[in-house]
Amino acid sequence: ASVPGTRWSRCPFFEDEDEDVGGGGGGASTMLFYSFFKTLVGQEVTVELKNDLALVGRLHSIDQFLNLKLDDVHVADEQKHPHMASVKNCFIRGSVVRYVQLPSDGVDVDALHDATRREARGR
């Protein structure tokens, strides 16, 4: 189904019916990840979903619920998921993401460590 007013398609098998769409998304640790992922907009990432589907694409945007929009998408294992070959951009609900693999050159590990230390101390 298409999302009104956008060029994005919402893929129904990315949805997790057991979770509330409007809940959560505002905790301090969530905001840490949100701020971090905002710095990765425009970079290529691999997103592995809880249903074992792995998508590779350019991060277009992220919101406070850690929902992702990807451009230039392709499936990591196209033989296992041939039905996904035509998907070029998508919206992924944050609650169905298992892992996000990041470009090693795009991550400032020291800054991320400092931010998580400050978070752990409650600042």
C-alpha positions as CSV (number, residue, x, y, z in Angstrom):
1,A,0.0,0.0,0.0
2,S,1.2,3.5,-0.8
3,V,1.7,6.1,1.9
4,P,-0.5,9.1,1.0
5,G,1.3,12.2,-0.3
6,T,4.7,10.3,-0.7
7,R,6.5,8.1,-3.1
8,W,7.1,5.5,-0.4
9,S,5.5,2.1,-0.3
10,R,4.7,0.5,3.0
11,C,5.6,-3.1,2.8
12,P,3.0,-5.1,4.9
13,F,5.4,-7.9,5.8
14,F,7.6,-5.3,7.6
15,E,4.8,-4.6,10.1
16,D,4.6,-6.2,13.5
17,E,0.9,-6.6,14.3
18,D,1.5,-7.2,18.0
19,E,3.0,-3.8,18.8
20,D,1.2,-0.4,19.1
21,V,2.1,1.9,16.3
22,G,1.9,5.1,18.3
23,G,3.7,3.9,21.5
24,G,7.2,4.5,22.7
25,G,9.9,6.3,20.9
26,G,10.8,8.9,23.4
27,G,13.2,7.4,25.9
28,A,16.7,8.8,26.5
29,S,18.5,5.8,24.9
30,T,16.2,6.0,21.9
31,M,17.1,9.6,21.5
32,L,20.8,8.7,21.6
33,F,20.3,6.3,18.7
34,Y,18.1,8.7,16.9
35,S,20.7,11.4,17.1
36,F,23.4,9.0,16.0
37,F,21.4,7.6,13.0
38,K,20.6,11.2,11.8
39,T,24.3,11.6,11.2
40,L,24.3,8.6,8.8
41,V,21.6,10.0,6.5
42,G,22.8,9.6,2.9
43,Q,25.1,6.7,3.7
44,E,24.7,3.1,2.7
45,V,23.5,0.8,5.4
46,T,22.4,-2.8,5.7
47,V,19.2,-3.4,7.7
48,E,18.5,-6.9,8.9
49,L,14.9,-7.4,9.9
50,K,13.5,-9.8,12.5
51,N,12.1,-12.0,9.7
52,D,15.7,-12.6,8.4
53,L,15.3,-10.3,5.4
54,A,18.4,-8.1,4.9
55,L,18.1,-4.9,2.8
56,V,20.9,-2.7,1.6
57,G,20.2,0.9,0.8
58,R,21.0,4.5,1.3
59,L,19.5,5.9,4.5
60,H,17.0,8.6,3.5
61,S,15.6,9.5,6.9
62,I,14.9,8.3,10.4
63,D,12.3,9.4,13.0
64,Q,12.1,9.4,16.8
65,F,10.5,5.9,16.7
66,L,13.6,4.7,14.8
67,N,11.6,4.0,11.6
68,L,13.8,4.1,8.6
69,K,13.4,5.2,5.0
70,L,15.8,3.7,2.5
71,D,16.5,4.7,-1.1
72,D,18.3,2.6,-3.8
73,V,17.3,-0.6,-2.0
74,H,18.4,-4.1,-3.0
75,V,18.1,-7.4,-1.1
76,A,21.3,-8.9,0.3
77,D,20.2,-12.4,-0.7
78,E,18.1,-11.9,-3.9
79,Q,17.8,-15.7,-4.5
80,K,16.2,-16.2,-1.1
81,H,13.8,-13.2,-1.6
82,P,13.1,-12.9,-5.3
83,H,9.8,-11.1,-4.7
84,M,11.8,-8.1,-3.3
85,A,13.8,-7.5,-6.5
86,S,11.5,-4.6,-7.7
87,V,11.6,-2.7,-4.4
88,K,13.7,0.5,-4.9
89,N,12.7,2.5,-1.8
90,C,10.9,1.5,1.4
91,F,9.8,2.4,4.9
92,I,10.8,0.1,7.7
93,R,9.1,0.2,11.0
94,G,11.7,0.5,13.8
95,S,10.2,-2.3,15.9
96,V,11.0,-4.9,13.2
97,V,14.7,-4.1,12.9
98,R,17.1,-6.6,14.3
99,Y,20.4,-5.0,13.3
100,V,21.7,-2.1,11.3
101,Q,25.1,-2.6,9.7
102,L,27.0,0.7,9.3
103,P,29.8,1.8,7.1
104,S,33.0,1.5,9.1
105,D,34.4,4.8,7.8
106,G,31.2,6.7,8.6
107,V,31.2,6.1,12.4
108,D,33.0,8.2,14.9
109,V,33.5,5.4,17.5
110,D,35.1,7.7,20.1
111,A,32.2,10.2,20.0
112,L,29.7,7.3,20.2
113,H,31.5,5.9,23.3
114,D,31.5,9.3,24.9
115,A,27.8,9.8,24.3
116,T,27.0,6.3,25.7
117,R,29.1,7.0,28.8
118,R,27.3,10.3,29.4
119,E,24.0,8.5,29.0
120,A,25.0,5.8,31.5
121,R,25.9,8.5,34.1
122,G,22.5,10.1,33.6
123,R,23.6,13.4,32.0
